Amino acid sequence: MVDVAIIGGGVIGASVAYALCRYDLSVILLEKENDVALGATRANSGIVHAGYDPPPGSLMARLNVDGNAKMPALCRDLDVLFEPCGSLVVAFGPKEDAVIRTLYERGVKNGVPGLSVVDRPGVLSMEPNLSPEVTGALWAPSAGIVNPWDLCIAMCEVFIRNGGEVRISSEVTQTESSDDGWILHLPNGRVRARYVVNTAGLYSDEVHAQVSPPDFRILPARGQYFLLDKREGERVHRVLFSCPSEDTKGVLITRTAHGNLIVGPTKESVPDKEDTATTAEGLAEIRKKALRMVDSIRFRDNIANFSGIRANTDRDDFIIRAVPGVNHYVEAAGIKSPGLASAPAIGEYVVDRLREIGLSTVQKQSVTDHPDALTRRVVRFNRMTDEQRAALVVSDPAYGRVVCRCETVTEGEVLDAIRSPLPARTLDAIKRRTAAGLGRCQGGFCGPRIAALLAEELRIPPTEMIKDRPGSYIFTGPTKGGPDEI
Ligand SMILES: Cc1cc2nc3c(=O)[nH]c(=O)nc-3n(C[C@H](O)[C@H](O)[C@H](O)COP(=O)(O)OP(=O)(O)OC[C@H]3O[C@@H](n4cnc5c(N)ncnc54)[C@H](O)[C@@H]3O)c2cc1C
C-alpha cells in the first residue's frame, strides 16, 4: 500500500511527484507509455508564458504567473535548459495595437512583472528581422523557453532518487475503491494507494470516469509545427507571437532551448486524441502567418514537422481539485496551455489539495540534512569549455567519443542516459535525455551507434531495439556476419 499514486507521467504528474518527494511518504507514478513525457509534454512550444493571456482571477492566471516565477530557480536546481529571453506580441495596424493594449491591462491585473508596450522603433531595435510594417508590441521580459521533456524527466529522476517509484508501461485500466483507499488495476498487476492523483492529460476525463461520471469534457486540439535547423535559430532573439484576433489564432516564432527555430502551432479540433498527423494545409497556414512577421525565415531549412494535442476542455480554466463526492482523490485535469509554464506551481497546488483532504506531510530527514537532494546535475559536453572537456575525457574516455555530430553528444552522455534513475530504453528516449538525434541529420549518423550502445547495455539483440513506442522496430535482421551484428 502506497500513500499516493499519481496516474500519468507528463510534466504535471512529474511536478506532483517532485513536490511530494520531500515528504516522508511512499509515492508511485504510473505511466501507460514506455517512458514519461510522451503526451502533450512531448510536443509543445516550450514557452514559459509570462501570464498576460489567462482571464484575471482564474486559476490559470494565478498558476501561470506563479509557475513562471518559480521556473528559473527550478531549472537551475534540476540542470534543465531554460532561457529567460522574454516575449513580444507584435501588432500590425491599429486594430492589433488595441489588442496589445488589452493584453497589457490583463497582464497588469494578473501581476505579470515588467510588462510594457513598445513602439515601432523600439520593437525593430529588439528584433531587426521583424517586418518593417510592425506598429508596436507587448514586451514581457519574464517569459522564457524551456526544454519540456527534460523538465519532466529531471523531476522524475529526483523523485526516484528520493525514494519514489516510476512504473512505465502501466496503464490504469480500472480504479476500485477499498476500505483504506483505492486499488488501481494495471495490465500486469494492481497497486493499492491511500490517495490518488489523476494527471492523465488528454485521458484525464476517462481516468476520472473510473471513479465518477466526469462533469467536464476533453476537447482535443492539435497544433502543428515546423522545426528548422539551428542555422535559422538566430533569426529571432525573443519569443515572437503574432496578435490573436477574433477570427484567427496567432502563431509564434522562437528559438528552442536547443537553439533550433520553431514555428507554429495550428489550433484544430480533432476527434482522435492520438491524431498527431501534420497536414499540407495546416503547415501552409503557419508558414503564411509567420512570413507576415518575419519574411526572411528560410523554410527550406526545415528539418522536421510534428504536432501535439492539447487537452482543451469545455471549461475556461484548469480543473485542479479534490474531486467532489470522491474520497481521497485529487485531479489536475485538462491542463491545457499554459500548463507547462504553470507546472512548477501546479505540483505544489496539488499537494495543498491533498493536505486539505487529510494527507499528512512531514519533511524527510534526508531532505532536511541535504537540501541538494532535490537537485540534479547532468553532463552536457556541448556546453563545456575546452578545459572542462579535457578534464572530463581524462576521468572517463567515453566522453571523448562523439556519437552525435549535429549536437556534439558523446558516448558518455548516452551511457549516462541509459544508466540514469529513469533509464532510457529506446532511441527516442536517448534523444529526449541527451539531444542525440535532434539535429539536422535527425539521427541518420548517430542512430546506428546509439542502437549498438543500447543493445550492448541492455543485453538485447539489435532486432529487439525500438525507436519509440512498442513495435517501432529498427532492424529486421543481419545482412552479414553473426545474428547480433548490425
Ligand atoms: C501544441 C501544444 C503547444 C503547447 N505549448 C505550450 C507552451 O508553449 N507553454 C505552455 O505552458 N504550455 C503549452 N502547452 C500545454 C502543455 O504542453 C500542457 O499543458 C502540459 O504538457 C500538460 O501536461 P500533462 O502532464 O497534464 O499532460 P501529458 O503530458 O499529456 O501527460 C499525461 C500522461 O498521462 C498518461 N496517461 C493517460 N492515461 C493514463 C492511464 N490510464 N494510466 C497511466 N497513464 C496514463 C499519458 O500517457 C501521458 O504521459 C502546449 C500543448 C500543446 C499540445
The ligand as an ORCA input file, in Angstrom:
! r2SCAN-3c Opt
* xyz 0 1
  C       0.657     22.074    -29.441
  C       0.834     22.440    -27.999
  C       1.540     23.586    -27.642
  C       1.688     23.934    -26.314
  N       2.510     24.965    -25.980
  C       2.684     25.288    -24.680
  C       3.588     26.306    -24.306
  O       4.319     26.855    -25.121
  N       3.659     26.653    -23.000
  C       2.883     26.068    -22.056
  O       2.944     26.473    -20.905
  N       2.070     25.038    -22.363
  C       1.976     24.625    -23.645
  N       1.177     23.579    -23.988
  C       0.473     22.876    -22.923
  C       1.383     21.903    -22.200
  O       2.122     21.149    -23.125
  C       0.498     21.010    -21.344
  O      -0.286     21.818    -20.508
  C       1.271     20.044    -20.478
  O       2.250     19.343    -21.214
  C       0.268     19.072    -19.870
  O       0.944     18.104    -19.142
  P       0.146     16.879    -18.549
  O       1.103     16.167    -17.685
  O      -1.154     17.335    -17.974
  O      -0.274     16.000    -19.818
  P       0.573     14.962    -20.672
  O       1.921     15.444    -20.963
  O      -0.295     14.593    -21.833
  O       0.719     13.726    -19.700
  C      -0.346     12.881    -19.356
  C       0.211     11.488    -19.213
  O      -0.777     10.598    -18.714
  C      -0.580      9.327    -19.303
  N      -1.806      8.558    -19.156
  C      -3.007      8.783    -19.738
  N      -3.912      7.864    -19.341
  C      -3.274      7.050    -18.481
  C      -3.680      5.905    -17.728
  N      -4.933      5.410    -17.789
  N      -2.767      5.273    -16.953
  C      -1.491      5.732    -16.865
  N      -1.059      6.823    -17.568
  C      -1.941      7.465    -18.346
  C      -0.234      9.688    -20.739
  O       0.410      8.630    -21.415
  C       0.652     10.907    -20.557
  O       2.011     10.577    -20.475
  C       1.064     23.162    -25.305
  C       0.386     21.996    -25.663
  C       0.321     21.610    -26.988
  C      -0.296     20.295    -27.327
*
